[in-house]
Amino acid sequence: MQTKPAIEQLTPYKVKDVDYTIKLDANESANYLFKDGIDLSDIDINFYPDTNSTFLRETLGAYFDMSADNLMVGSGSSELIELIIKTYIAPGEKVLSFAPSFTMYEVYTTIHNGSYETLPVESDMSFDIDKLIEKANEINPKLIILCTPNNPTGYQTPKEQIKKLIDNTDALILLDEAYMDFTDGSSSFLRETPFYDNLIVARTFSKAFGLAGARLGYISAGLPIIKSLLKVKTPYNVNALTQNLGIQALKKKPLVVDYINDVIARREALKISLKDLGLTVYPSRANFLFVESPLKALDKRLLTYGILVRNFAEFNEGFYRISVGDQSQNKALISALKEILS
């Protein structure tokens, strides 16, 4: 049986199936919240989970001092991003973003027969919001997706620029704030979505909370948007184990704050070390760095030392995204790079 035409151009999502010692290619965090194990004894595993994740949303609301009614959770923020596209994008309607950015925006748009268009980032990896507004007025997209801090470049869009975008377009705006936890939070619109009728903010537990394996994300939006999304959301989309894990994680805020501060300190130290080796390192407010190397195939060279990094040759030859590791991992990375670059 032939699939629908839009699917024919896609390729399956793949991860590197190679031996490694240090994994710095996927922006994962340490298992610091549950290193002593997980207590799931109170879960009635024989029953279906709460389809609306009520207690988790209430806990999230208390964590951010906002109403649980403006929050929705999903199996990772990726599921929620697809849900938004599935809900709002009719065949042929346009989705606009910058490139490079999170690759799944284009995949989800394609799956649902939308038209995905991009603007290139500037030479310093920044976003020119004026150009985005101009492009939006030209092509009239139904949805604009802005990843801030951006994956893979790490660039954080200033809040006044985001406000300018919101005020100067009729499109629905999706802010992907997956890495916002690694900033001071001043550019976030998470708590402000109830005051807009065209704004959604997506976040995740995969990064700052170290729960990538649990698959848990959430969005905030005004009530009309939440009600529309609830019509399309898969029932029981977040299992009971993950809901409970998220609730436990949110009760450990001091540990989360300490971990974030430690990642930021290690990120800045790693940036200096990489620059000292002659690599071009772009400003980042995430838990990774976007670098340009004078040597080709740097990822393959590092793999001989057992170190995985992400090659972004699809953007431009010589560009790599390197997750911030712990102190020993960063030290091993720098040691390997010194030998390679010499």
Phi and psi in degrees as GROMACS dihedral restraints (atoms count N, CA, C in turn):
[ dihedral_restraints ]
;  ai    aj    ak    al  type     phi  dphi    fc
    3     4     5     6     1   -80.2    20    10
    4     5     6     7     1   138.2    20    10
    6     7     8     9     1   -75.0    20    10
    7     8     9    10     1   169.1    20    10
    9    10    11    12     1   -66.1    20    10
   10    11    12    13     1   150.1    20    10
   12    13    14    15     1   -53.5    20    10
   13    14    15    16     1   -36.3    20    10
   15    16    17    18     1   -61.2    20    10
   16    17    18    19     1   -29.2    20    10
   18    19    20    21     1   -76.7    20    10
   19    20    21    22     1   -25.2    20    10
   21    22    23    24     1   -59.2    20    10
   22    23    24    25     1   -31.2    20    10
   24    25    26    27     1   -84.7    20    10
   25    26    27    28     1    -7.1    20    10
   27    28    29    30     1   -86.3    20    10
   28    29    30    31     1   155.3    20    10
   30    31    32    33     1  -121.1    20    10
   31    32    33    34     1   148.5    20    10
   33    34    35    36     1   -60.9    20    10
   34    35    36    37     1   145.0    20    10
   36    37    38    39     1   -68.7    20    10
   37    38    39    40     1   130.5    20    10
   39    40    41    42     1  -128.8    20    10
   40    41    42    43     1   147.7    20    10
   42    43    44    45     1  -118.0    20    10
   43    44    45    46     1   157.5    20    10
   45    46    47    48     1   -66.4    20    10
   46    47    48    49     1   122.8    20    10
   48    49    50    51     1  -102.8    20    10
   49    50    51    52     1    74.8    20    10
   51    52    53    54     1  -134.6    20    10
   52    53    54    55     1   159.0    20    10
   54    55    56    57     1   -74.8    20    10
   55    56    57    58     1   138.4    20    10
   57    58    59    60     1  -149.9    20    10
   58    59    60    61     1   162.4    20    10
   60    61    62    63     1  -108.5    20    10
   61    62    63    64     1   -39.1    20    10
   63    64    65    66     1  -126.1    20    10
   64    65    66    67     1   125.2    20    10
   66    67    68    69     1  -107.3    20    10
   67    68    69    70     1   106.1    20    10
   69    70    71    72     1  -126.2    20    10
   70    71    72    73     1    35.7    20    10
   72    73    74    75     1  -114.6    20    10
   73    74    75    76     1    -6.1    20    10
   75    76    77    78     1  -130.4    20    10
   76    77    78    79     1    11.3    20    10
   78    79    80    81     1    59.8    20    10
   79    80    81    82     1    31.2    20    10
   81    82    83    84     1   -80.6    20    10
   82    83    84    85     1   159.8    20    10
   84    85    86    87     1  -113.2    20    10
   85    86    87    88     1   174.1    20    10
   87    88    89    90     1   -74.6    20    10
   88    89    90    91     1   155.6    20    10
   90    91    92    93     1   -84.9    20    10
   91    92    93    94     1    77.8    20    10
   93    94    95    96     1   -99.3    20    10
   94    95    96    97     1   -19.3    20    10
   96    97    98    99     1   -82.9    20    10
   97    98    99   100     1   -30.1    20    10
   99   100   101   102     1  -129.7    20    10
  100   101   102   103     1    36.6    20    10
  102   103   104   105     1   -67.5    20    10
  103   104   105   106     1   -17.9    20    10
  105   106   107   108     1   -96.1    20    10
  106   107   108   109     1     8.3    20    10
  108   109   110   111     1   108.0    20    10
  109   110   111   112     1   174.4    20    10
  111   112   113   114     1  -125.0    20    10
  112   113   114   115     1   129.8    20    10
  114   115   116   117     1   -96.6    20    10
  115   116   117   118     1   108.3    20    10
  117   118   119   120     1  -118.1    20    10
  118   119   120   121     1    25.0    20    10
  120   121   122   123     1   -69.0    20    10
  121   122   123   124     1   -21.8    20    10
  123   124   125   126     1   -87.1    20    10
  124   125   126   127     1     0.9    20    10
  126   127   128   129     1   -87.7    20    10
  127   128   129   130     1   129.5    20    10
  129   130   131   132     1   -85.1    20    10
  130   131   132   133     1    87.1    20    10
  132   133   134   135     1   -68.9    20    10
  133   134   135   136     1   -15.7    20    10
  135   136   137   138     1   -79.0    20    10
  136   137   138   139     1   -13.2    20    10
  138   139   140   141     1  -102.6    20    10
  139   140   141   142     1   153.4    20    10
  141   142   143   144     1   -63.1    20    10
  142   143   144   145     1   149.5    20    10
  144   145   146   147     1   -72.3    20    10
  145   146   147   148     1   163.1    20    10
  147   148   149   150     1   -60.7    20    10
  148   149   150   151     1   115.6    20    10
  150   151   152   153     1   -64.3    20    10
  151   152   153   154     1   -24.3    20    10
  153   154   155   156     1  -102.2    20    10
  154   155   156   157     1     4.8    20    10
  156   157   158   159     1    48.1    20    10
  157   158   159   160     1    48.0    20    10
  159   160   161   162     1   -57.9    20    10
  160   161   162   163     1   -51.7    20    10
  162   163   164   165     1   -65.4    20    10
  163   164   165   166     1   -38.7    20    10
  165   166   167   168     1   -64.5    20    10
  166   167   168   169     1   -43.1    20    10
  168   169   170   171     1   -65.6    20    10
  169   170   171   172     1   -37.3    20    10
  171   172   173   174     1   -65.7    20    10
  172   173   174   175     1   -38.2    20    10
  174   175   176   177     1   -68.0    20    10
  175   176   177   178     1   -39.9    20    10
  177   178   179   180     1   -62.4    20    10
  178   179   180   181     1   -43.2    20    10
  180   181   182   183     1   -60.4    20    10
  181   182   183   184     1   -42.7    20    10
  183   184   185   186     1   -66.4    20    10
  184   185   186   187     1   -36.9    20    10
  186   187   188   189     1   -62.4    20    10
  187   188   189   190     1   -39.0    20    10
  189   190   191   192     1  -106.0    20    10
  190   191   192   193     1     4.1    20    10
  192   193   194   195     1    57.4    20    10
  193   194   195   196     1    54.1    20    10
  195   196   197   198     1  -147.1    20    10
  196   197   198   199     1   167.8    20    10
  198   199   200   201     1   -73.7    20    10
  199   200   201   202     1   137.1    20    10
  201   202   203   204     1   -63.9    20    10
  202   203   204   205     1   -23.0    20    10
  204   205   206   207     1   -66.1    20    10
  205   206   207   208     1   -21.0    20    10
  207   208   209   210     1   -94.5    20    10
  208   209   210   211     1    10.7    20    10
  210   211   212   213     1  -121.7    20    10
  211   212   213   214     1   144.9    20    10
  213   214   215   216     1  -137.5    20    10
  214   215   216   217     1   142.2    20    10
  216   217   218   219     1  -115.4    20    10
  217   218   219   220     1   157.5    20    10
  219   220   221   222     1  -149.5    20    10
  220   221   222   223     1   176.6    20    10
  222   223   224   225     1   -79.7    20    10
  223   224   225   226     1    76.4    20    10
  225   226   227   228     1    84.2    20    10
  226   227   228   229     1   153.2    20    10
  228   229   230   231     1   -65.5    20    10
  229   230   231   232     1   -22.2    20    10
  231   232   233   234     1   -60.4    20    10
  232   233   234   235     1   -42.4    20    10
  234   235   236   237     1   -61.8    20    10
  235   236   237   238     1   -39.2    20    10
  237   238   239   240     1   -71.5    20    10
  238   239   240   241     1   -35.0    20    10
  240   241   242   243     1   -63.0    20    10
  241   242   243   244     1   -43.4    20    10
  243   244   245   246     1   -65.0    20    10
  244   245   246   247     1   -38.2    20    10
  246   247   248   249     1   -59.5    20    10
  247   248   249   250     1   -41.6    20    10
  249   250   251   252     1   -63.6    20    10
  250   251   252   253     1   -45.6    20    10
  252   253   254   255     1   -64.2    20    10
  253   254   255   256     1   -43.4    20    10
  255   256   257   258     1   -62.8    20    10
  256   257   258   259     1   -34.4    20    10
  258   259   260   261     1   -77.6    20    10
  259   260   261   262     1   -38.4    20    10
  261   262   263   264     1  -107.9    20    10
  262   263   264   265     1   -21.5    20    10
  264   265   266   267     1   -98.5    20    10
  265   266   267   268     1   112.2    20    10
  267   268   269   270     1   -85.3    20    10
  268   269   270   271     1   159.0    20    10
  270   271   272   273     1   -50.3    20    10
  271   272   273   274     1   128.4    20    10
  273   274   275   276     1    91.4    20    10
  274   275   276   277     1   -16.6    20    10
  276   277   278   279     1   -73.0    20    10
  277   278   279   280     1   151.1    20    10
  279   280   281   282     1   -96.5    20    10
  280   281   282   283     1   142.4    20    10
  282   283   284   285     1  -118.4    20    10
  283   284   285   286     1   132.0    20    10
  285   286   287   288     1  -120.4    20    10
  286   287   288   289     1   136.7    20    10
  288   289   290   291     1  -154.0    20    10
  289   290   291   292     1  -177.8    20    10
  291   292   293   294     1   -96.1    20    10
  292   293   294   295     1   162.8    20    10
  294   295   296   297     1  -137.0    20    10
  295   296   297   298     1   134.3    20    10
  297   298   299   300     1   -82.0    20    10
  298   299   300   301     1   150.8    20    10
  300   301   302   303     1  -154.3    20    10
  301   302   303   304     1  -167.5    20    10
  303   304   305   306     1   -59.8    20    10
  304   305   306   307     1   122.1    20    10
  306   307   308   309     1   -64.8    20    10
  307   308   309   310     1   -24.6    20    10
  309   310   311   312     1   -72.5    20    10
  310   311   312   313     1   -15.9    20    10
  312   313   314   315     1   -58.0    20    10
  313   314   315   316     1   -47.1    20    10
  315   316   317   318     1   -69.6    20    10
  316   317   318   319     1   -39.1    20    10
  318   319   320   321     1   -61.6    20    10
  319   320   321   322     1   -48.8    20    10
  321   322   323   324     1   -64.7    20    10
  322   323   324   325     1   -39.4    20    10
  324   325   326   327     1   -61.8    20    10
  325   326   327   328     1   -42.8    20    10
  327   328   329   330     1   -64.4    20    10
  328   329   330   331     1   -44.4    20    10
  330   331   332   333     1   -56.7    20    10
  331   332   333   334     1   -37.9    20    10
  333   334   335   336     1   -99.1    20    10
  334   335   336   337     1    22.2    20    10
  336   337   338   339     1    64.0    20    10
  337   338   339   340     1    25.6    20    10
  339   340   341   342     1   -87.3    20    10
  340   341   342   343     1   175.2    20    10
  342   343   344   345     1  -113.7    20    10
  343   344   345   346     1   117.3    20    10
  345   346   347   348     1   -99.3    20    10
  346   347   348   349     1   124.5    20    10
  348   349   350   351     1  -127.7    20    10
  349   350   351   352     1   149.3    20    10
  351   352   353   354     1  -135.0    20    10
  352   353   354   355     1   159.5    20    10
  354   355   356   357     1  -113.3    20    10
  355   356   357   358     1   140.8    20    10
  357   358   359   360     1   -71.8    20    10
  358   359   360   361     1   147.2    20    10
  360   361   362   363     1   -68.4    20    10
  361   362   363   364     1   164.0    20    10
  363   364   365   366     1   -74.2    20    10
  364   365   366   367     1   171.4    20    10
  366   367   368   369     1   -63.1    20    10
  367   368   369   370     1   -24.7    20    10
  369   370   371   372     1   -93.8    20    10
  370   371   372   373     1    11.1    20    10
  372   373   374   375     1    74.7    20    10
  373   374   375   376     1     9.3    20    10
  375   376   377   378     1   -81.1    20    10
  376   377   378   379     1   165.7    20    10
  378   379   380   381     1  -100.4    20    10
  379   380   381   382     1   131.1    20    10
  381   382   383   384     1   -95.5    20    10
  382   383   384   385     1    99.9    20    10
  384   385   386   387     1   -67.9    20    10
  385   386   387   388     1   -31.4    20    10
  387   388   389   390     1   -62.0    20    10
  388   389   390   391     1   -40.9    20    10
  390   391   392   393     1   -65.7    20    10
  391   392   393   394     1   -36.6    20    10
  393   394   395   396     1   -65.5    20    10
  394   395   396   397     1   -43.1    20    10
  396   397   398   399     1   -63.0    20    10
  397   398   399   400     1   -42.8    20    10
  399   400   401   402     1   -61.2    20    10
  400   401   402   403     1   -42.8    20    10
  402   403   404   405     1   -66.2    20    10
  403   404   405   406     1   -40.2    20    10
  405   406   407   408     1   -63.1    20    10
  406   407   408   409     1   -40.5    20    10
  408   409   410   411     1   -67.6    20    10
  409   410   411   412     1   -25.0    20    10
  411   412   413   414     1   -79.0    20    10
  412   413   414   415     1   -45.6    20    10
  414   415   416   417     1  -104.6    20    10
  415   416   417   418     1   -10.6    20    10
  417   418   419   420     1    55.2    20    10
  418   419   420   421     1    63.2    20    10
  420   421   422   423     1   -71.0    20    10
  421   422   423   424     1   150.9    20    10
  423   424   425   426     1   -78.0    20    10
  424   425   426   427     1   -32.4    20    10
  426   427   428   429     1  -138.5    20    10
  427   428   429   430     1   135.5    20    10
  429   430   431   432     1  -116.2    20    10
  430   431   432   433     1   127.9    20    10
  432   433   434   435     1  -111.5    20    10
  433   434   435   436     1   126.0    20    10
  435   436   437   438     1  -124.6    20    10
  436   437   438   439     1   115.6    20    10
  438   439   440   441     1   -92.5    20    10
  439   440   441   442     1   118.0    20    10
  441   442   443   444     1  -146.1    20    10
  442   443   444   445     1   118.6    20    10
  444   445   446   447     1   -58.5    20    10
  445   446   447   448     1   146.0    20    10
  447   448   449   450     1   -80.6    20    10
  448   449   450   451     1   138.6    20    10
  450   451   452   453     1  -102.4    20    10
  451   452   453   454     1   114.4    20    10
  453   454   455   456     1  -109.0    20    10
  454   455   456   457     1     2.8    20    10
  456   457   458   459     1   -84.8    20    10
  457   458   459   460     1   -25.0    20    10
  459   460   461   462     1    86.5    20    10
  460   461   462   463     1    -1.0    20    10
  462   463   464   465     1   -69.6    20    10
  463   464   465   466     1   134.1    20    10
  465   466   467   468     1  -107.1    20    10
  466   467   468   469     1   122.8    20    10
  468   469   470   471     1   -75.8    20    10
  469   470   471   472     1   126.8    20    10
  471   472   473   474     1   -59.0    20    10
  472   473   474   475     1   147.2    20    10
  474   475   476   477     1   -61.9    20    10
  475   476   477   478     1   -37.7    20    10
  477   478   479   480     1   -65.7    20    10
  478   479   480   481     1   -29.0    20    10
  480   481   482   483     1   -71.9    20    10
  481   482   483   484     1   -38.5    20    10
  483   484   485   486     1   -65.4    20    10
  484   485   486   487     1   -42.2    20    10
  486   487   488   489     1   -60.5    20    10
  487   488   489   490     1   -39.5    20    10
  489   490   491   492     1   -61.4    20    10
  490   491   492   493     1   -41.6    20    10
  492   493   494   495     1   -63.5    20    10
  493   494   495   496     1   -46.9    20    10
  495   496   497   498     1   -59.0    20    10
  496   497   498   499     1   -40.5    20    10
  498   499   500   501     1   -78.2    20    10
  499   500   501   502     1   -13.7    20    10
  501   502   503   504     1  -120.1    20    10
  502   503   504   505     1    24.1    20    10
  504   505   506   507     1  -148.2    20    10
  505   506   507   508     1   151.8    20    10
  507   508   509   510     1   -93.8    20    10
  508   509   510   511     1    -1.7    20    10
  510   511   512   513     1   -72.8    20    10
  511   512   513   514     1   157.8    20    10
  513   514   515   516     1   -73.4    20    10
  514   515   516   517     1   132.8    20    10
  516   517   518   519     1  -107.8    20    10
  517   518   519   520     1   124.7    20    10
  519   520   521   522     1  -111.0    20    10
  520   521   522   523     1   115.1    20    10
  522   523   524   525     1   -96.3    20    10
  523   524   525   526     1   115.3    20    10
  525   526   527   528     1   -90.0    20    10
  526   527   528   529     1   101.7    20    10
  528   529   530   531     1  -103.2    20    10
  529   530   531   532     1    39.2    20    10
  531   532   533   534     1   -56.8    20    10
  532   533   534   535     1   -31.1    20    10
  534   535   536   537     1  -109.6    20    10
  535   536   537   538     1    11.0    20    10
  537   538   539   540     1   -62.8    20    10
  538   539   540   541     1   -25.8    20    10
  540   541   542   543     1   -60.7    20    10
  541   542   543   544     1   -23.5    20    10
  543   544   545   546     1   -90.2    20    10
  544   545   546   547     1    14.6    20    10
  546   547   548   549     1  -116.9    20    10
  547   548   549   550     1  -177.9    20    10
  549   550   551   552     1   -80.9    20    10
  550   551   552   553     1    -1.7    20    10
  552   553   554   555     1    82.8    20    10
  553   554   555   556     1    -2.2    20    10
  555   556   557   558     1   -69.5    20    10
  556   557   558   559     1   -19.1    20    10
  558   559   560   561     1   -97.1    20    10
  559   560   561   562     1     3.1    20    10
  561   562   563   564     1   -77.7    20    10
  562   563   564   565     1   145.1    20    10
  564   565   566   567     1  -110.9    20    10
  565   566   567   568     1    14.4    20    10
  567   568   569   570     1   -54.0    20    10
  568   569   570   571     1   -47.9    20    10
  570   571   572   573     1   -80.5    20    10
  571   572   573   574     1   -10.4    20    10
  573   574   575   576     1   -99.5    20    10
  574   575   576   577     1    -6.2    20    10
  576   577   578   579     1   -59.2    20    10
  577   578   579   580     1   -32.2    20    10
  579   580   581   582     1   -60.8    20    10
  580   581   582   583     1   -17.5    20    10
  582   583   584   585     1   -94.4    20    10
  583   584   585   586     1     3.7    20    10
  585   586   587   588     1  -125.9    20    10
  586   587   588   589     1   148.8    20    10
  588   589   590   591     1  -101.5    20    10
  589   590   591   592     1     3.7    20    10
  591   592   593   594     1  -135.0    20    10
  592   593   594   595     1    30.4    20    10
  594   595   596   597     1  -133.8    20    10
  595   596   597   598     1   133.0    20    10
  597   598   599   600     1  -132.0    20    10
  598   599   600   601     1   139.2    20    10
  600   601   602   603     1  -118.3    20    10
  601   602   603   604     1   130.2    20    10
  603   604   605   606     1  -111.8    20    10
  604   605   606   607     1   138.7    20    10
  606   607   608   609     1  -139.3    20    10
  607   608   609   610     1   174.5    20    10
  609   610   611   612     1  -145.0    20    10
  610   611   612   613     1   157.2    20    10
  612   613   614   615     1   -93.3    20    10
  613   614   615   616     1    -1.5    20    10
  615   616   617   618     1   -72.5    20    10
  616   617   618   619     1   -26.8    20    10
  618   619   620   621     1   -98.9    20    10
  619   620   621   622     1   -82.0    20    10
  621   622   623   624     1   -64.4    20    10
  622   623   624   625     1   -29.2    20    10
  624   625   626   627     1   -89.0    20    10
  625   626   627   628     1    -9.5    20    10
  627   628   629   630     1    69.2    20    10
  628   629   630   631     1    31.5    20    10
  630   631   632   633     1  -118.3    20    10
  631   632   633   634     1    39.2    20    10
  633   634   635   636     1   -58.5    20    10
  634   635   636   637     1   -35.3    20    10
  636   637   638   639     1   -73.0    20    10
  637   638   639   640     1   -17.5    20    10
  639   640   641   642     1   -83.2    20    10
  640   641   642   643     1   -22.2    20    10
  642   643   644   645     1    57.9    20    10
  643   644   645   646     1    82.5    20    10
  645   646   647   648     1  -144.8    20    10
  646   647   648   649     1   125.4    20    10
  648   649   650   651     1  -140.7    20    10
  649   650   651   652     1   174.2    20    10
  651   652   653   654     1  -154.5    20    10
  652   653   654   655     1   158.5    20    10
  654   655   656   657     1  -129.1    20    10
  655   656   657   658     1   156.7    20    10
  657   658   659   660     1  -121.9    20    10
  658   659   660   661     1   144.8    20    10
  660   661   662   663     1  -167.0    20    10
  661   662   663   664     1   167.6    20    10
  663   664   665   666     1   -67.2    20    10
  664   665   666   667     1   159.6    20    10
  666   667   668   669     1   -58.5    20    10
  667   668   669   670     1   -40.9    20    10
  669   670   671   672     1   -60.8    20    10
  670   671   672   673     1   -37.6    20    10
  672   673   674   675     1   -69.0    20    10
  673   674   675   676     1   -44.9    20    10
  675   676   677   678     1   -59.0    20    10
  676   677   678   679     1   -43.3    20    10
  678   679   680   681     1   -63.1    20    10
  679   680   681   682     1   -37.5    20    10
  681   682   683   684     1   -67.2    20    10
  682   683   684   685     1   -43.1    20    10
  684   685   686   687     1   -66.3    20    10
  685   686   687   688     1   -33.8    20    10
  687   688   689   690     1   -64.6    20    10
  688   689   690   691     1   -26.0    20    10
  690   691   692   693     1   -67.1    20    10
  691   692   693   694     1   -25.5    20    10
  693   694   695   696     1  -106.6    20    10
  694   695   696   697     1   -24.4    20    10
  696   697   698   699     1   -56.2    20    10
  697   698   699   700     1   137.6    20    10
  699   700   701   702     1   -66.1    20    10
  700   701   702   703     1   132.7    20    10
  702   703   704   705     1   -60.4    20    10
  703   704   705   706     1   145.7    20    10
  705   706   707   708     1    55.2    20    10
  706   707   708   709     1    39.2    20    10
  708   709   710   711     1   -72.2    20    10
  709   710   711   712     1   -18.9    20    10
  711   712   713   714     1  -117.6    20    10
  712   713   714   715     1   119.1    20    10
  714   715   716   717     1   -69.5    20    10
  715   716   717   718     1   162.8    20    10
  717   718   719   720     1   -63.6    20    10
  718   719   720   721     1   -35.7    20    10
  720   721   722   723     1   -63.2    20    10
  721   722   723   724     1   -45.9    20    10
  723   724   725   726     1   -68.0    20    10
  724   725   726   727     1   -40.0    20    10
  726   727   728   729     1   -58.1    20    10
  727   728   729   730     1   -46.6    20    10
  729   730   731   732     1   -64.5    20    10
  730   731   732   733     1   -39.2    20    10
  732   733   734   735     1   -63.8    20    10
  733   734   735   736     1   -41.0    20    10
  735   736   737   738     1   -63.1    20    10
  736   737   738   739     1   -40.5    20    10
  738   739   740   741     1   -62.9    20    10
  739   740   741   742     1   -45.1    20    10
  741   742   743   744     1   -61.8    20    10
  742   743   744   745     1   -40.7    20    10
  744   745   746   747     1   -63.6    20    10
  745   746   747   748     1   -41.3    20    10
  747   748   749   750     1   -66.8    20    10
  748   749   750   751     1   -19.8    20    10
  750   751   752   753     1   -84.0    20    10
  751   752   753   754     1     0.7    20    10
  753   754   755   756     1  -114.7    20    10
  754   755   756   757     1    41.5    20    10
  756   757   758   759     1   -56.4    20    10
  757   758   759   760     1   -42.3    20    10
  759   760   761   762     1   -57.6    20    10
  760   761   762   763     1   -38.7    20    10
  762   763   764   765     1   -66.5    20    10
  763   764   765   766     1   -38.5    20    10
  765   766   767   768     1   -64.5    20    10
  766   767   768   769     1   -45.2    20    10
  768   769   770   771     1   -61.7    20    10
  769   770   771   772     1   -44.1    20    10
  771   772   773   774     1   -63.2    20    10
  772   773   774   775     1   -41.4    20    10
  774   775   776   777     1   -65.2    20    10
  775   776   777   778     1   -44.9    20    10
  777   778   779   780     1   -58.9    20    10
  778   779   780   781     1   -46.6    20    10
  780   781   782   783     1   -61.2    20    10
  781   782   783   784     1   -36.1    20    10
  783   784   785   786     1   -68.2    20    10
  784   785   786   787     1   -41.9    20    10
  786   787   788   789     1   -61.3    20    10
  787   788   789   790     1   -43.6    20    10
  789   790   791   792     1   -61.4    20    10
  790   791   792   793     1   -43.2    20    10
  792   793   794   795     1   -63.7    20    10
  793   794   795   796     1   -42.3    20    10
  795   796   797   798     1   -69.1    20    10
  796   797   798   799     1   -34.8    20    10
  798   799   800   801     1   -61.4    20    10
  799   800   801   802     1   -46.2    20    10
  801   802   803   804     1   -68.0    20    10
  802   803   804   805     1   -36.7    20    10
  804   805   806   807     1   -67.8    20    10
  805   806   807   808     1   -40.3    20    10
  807   808   809   810     1   -65.9    20    10
  808   809   810   811     1   -38.2    20    10
  810   811   812   813     1   -59.3    20    10
  811   812   813   814     1   -44.4    20    10
  813   814   815   816     1   -63.4    20    10
  814   815   816   817     1   -43.7    20    10
  816   817   818   819     1   -63.4    20    10
  817   818   819   820     1   -41.2    20    10
  819   820   821   822     1   -67.7    20    10
  820   821   822   823     1   -40.1    20    10
  822   823   824   825     1   -63.7    20    10
  823   824   825   826     1   -39.2    20    10
  825   826   827   828     1   -62.1    20    10
  826   827   828   829     1   -24.2    20    10
  828   829   830   831     1   -87.1    20    10
  829   830   831   832     1    -0.8    20    10
  831   832   833   834     1    95.2    20    10
  832   833   834   835     1     6.5    20    10
  834   835   836   837     1   -83.8    20    10
  835   836   837   838     1   147.2    20    10
  837   838   839   840     1   -84.7    20    10
  838   839   840   841     1   122.1    20    10
  840   841   842   843     1  -118.4    20    10
  841   842   843   844     1   122.7    20    10
  843   844   845   846     1   -88.8    20    10
  844   845   846   847     1   149.6    20    10
  846   847   848   849     1   -56.6    20    10
  847   848   849   850     1   133.9    20    10
  849   850   851   852     1  -136.5    20    10
  850   851   852   853     1   138.5    20    10
  852   853   854   855     1  -116.6    20    10
  853   854   855   856     1    25.7    20    10
  855   856   857   858     1  -114.8    20    10
  856   857   858   859     1  -163.6    20    10
  858   859   860   861     1  -100.8    20    10
  859   860   861   862     1    31.2    20    10
  861   862   863   864     1  -151.6    20    10
  862   863   864   865     1   168.8    20    10
  864   865   866   867     1  -126.7    20    10
  865   866   867   868     1   142.2    20    10
  867   868   869   870     1  -103.7    20    10
  868   869   870   871     1   120.7    20    10
  870   871   872   873     1  -128.2    20    10
  871   872   873   874     1   156.1    20    10
  873   874   875   876     1  -118.9    20    10
  874   875   876   877     1   129.4    20    10
  876   877   878   879     1  -112.4    20    10
  877   878   879   880     1   141.8    20    10
  879   880   881   882     1   -72.0    20    10
  880   881   882   883     1   -15.8    20    10
  882   883   884   885     1   -99.7    20    10
  883   884   885   886     1   138.8    20    10
  885   886   887   888     1   -79.3    20    10
  886   887   888   889     1   158.8    20    10
  888   889   890   891     1    54.4    20    10
  889   890   891   892     1    40.8    20    10
  891   892   893   894     1   -62.5    20    10
  892   893   894   895     1   -34.0    20    10
  894   895   896   897     1   -63.7    20    10
  895   896   897   898     1   -40.1    20    10
  897   898   899   900     1   -70.1    20    10
  898   899   900   901     1   -35.9    20    10
  900   901   902   903     1   -66.0    20    10
  901   902   903   904     1   -41.8    20    10
  903   904   905   906     1   -68.5    20    10
  904   905   906   907     1   -30.2    20    10
  906   907   908   909     1   -64.4    20    10
  907   908   909   910     1   -26.7    20    10
  909   910   911   912     1   -66.2    20    10
  910   911   912   913     1   -18.4    20    10
  912   913   914   915     1   -97.9    20    10
  913   914   915   916     1     4.8    20    10
  915   916   917   918     1    81.7    20    10
  916   917   918   919     1    18.0    20    10
  918   919   920   921     1  -111.6    20    10
  919   920   921   922     1   124.8    20    10
  921   922   923   924     1   -97.2    20    10
  922   923   924   925     1   126.5    20    10
  924   925   926   927     1  -129.6    20    10
  925   926   927   928     1   167.6    20    10
  927   928   929   930     1   -99.0    20    10
  928   929   930   931     1   122.3    20    10
  930   931   932   933     1   -83.5    20    10
  931   932   933   934     1   130.8    20    10
  933   934   935   936     1  -115.9    20    10
  934   935   936   937     1    47.0    20    10
  936   937   938   939     1   -62.4    20    10
  937   938   939   940     1   -23.6    20    10
  939   940   941   942     1   -65.1    20    10
  940   941   942   943     1   -23.5    20    10
  942   943   944   945     1   -85.9    20    10
  943   944   945   946     1   -52.5    20    10
  945   946   947   948     1  -169.4    20    10
  946   947   948   949     1   145.4    20    10
  948   949   950   951     1   -61.8    20    10
  949   950   951   952     1   135.9    20    10
  951   952   953   954     1    92.7    20    10
  952   953   954   955     1     5.0    20    10
  954   955   956   957     1  -104.8    20    10
  955   956   957   958     1   138.4    20    10
  957   958   959   960     1  -141.6    20    10
  958   959   960   961     1   147.7    20    10
  960   961   962   963     1  -108.5    20    10
  961   962   963   964     1   126.8    20    10
  963   964   965   966     1  -121.0    20    10
  964   965   966   967     1   117.9    20    10
  966   967   968   969     1   -68.5    20    10
  967   968   969   970     1   147.6    20    10
  969   970   971   972     1   -77.5    20    10
  970   971   972   973     1   116.8    20    10
  972   973   974   975     1   -90.6    20    10
  973   974   975   976     1  -175.2    20    10
  975   976   977   978     1   -75.3    20    10
  976   977   978   979     1   179.1    20    10
  978   979   980   981     1   -60.4    20    10
  979   980   981   982     1   -41.9    20    10
  981   982   983   984     1   -68.9    20    10
  982   983   984   985     1   -37.2    20    10
  984   985   986   987     1   -68.0    20    10
  985   986   987   988     1   -43.2    20    10
  987   988   989   990     1   -64.1    20    10
  988   989   990   991     1   -37.7    20    10
  990   991   992   993     1   -64.2    20    10
  991   992   993   994     1   -42.0    20    10
  993   994   995   996     1   -66.2    20    10
  994   995   996   997     1   -38.6    20    10
  996   997   998   999     1   -60.8    20    10
  997   998   999  1000     1   -49.2    20    10
  999  1000  1001  1002     1   -63.8    20    10
 1000  1001  1002  1003     1   -40.1    20    10
 1002  1003  1004  1005     1   -62.3    20    10
 1003  1004  1005  1006     1   -44.4    20    10
 1005  1006  1007  1008     1   -65.2    20    10
 1006  1007  1008  1009     1   -41.8    20    10
 1008  1009  1010  1011     1   -64.5    20    10
 1009  1010  1011  1012     1   -36.0    20    10
 1011  1012  1013  1014     1   -60.3    20    10
 1012  1013  1014  1015     1   -42.3    20    10
 1014  1015  1016  1017     1   -69.6    20    10
 1015  1016  1017  1018     1   -41.1    20    10
 1017  1018  1019  1020     1   -66.1    20    10
 1018  1019  1020  1021     1   -47.0    20    10
 1020  1021  1022  1023     1   -75.1    20    10
 1021  1022  1023  1024     1   -18.8    20    10
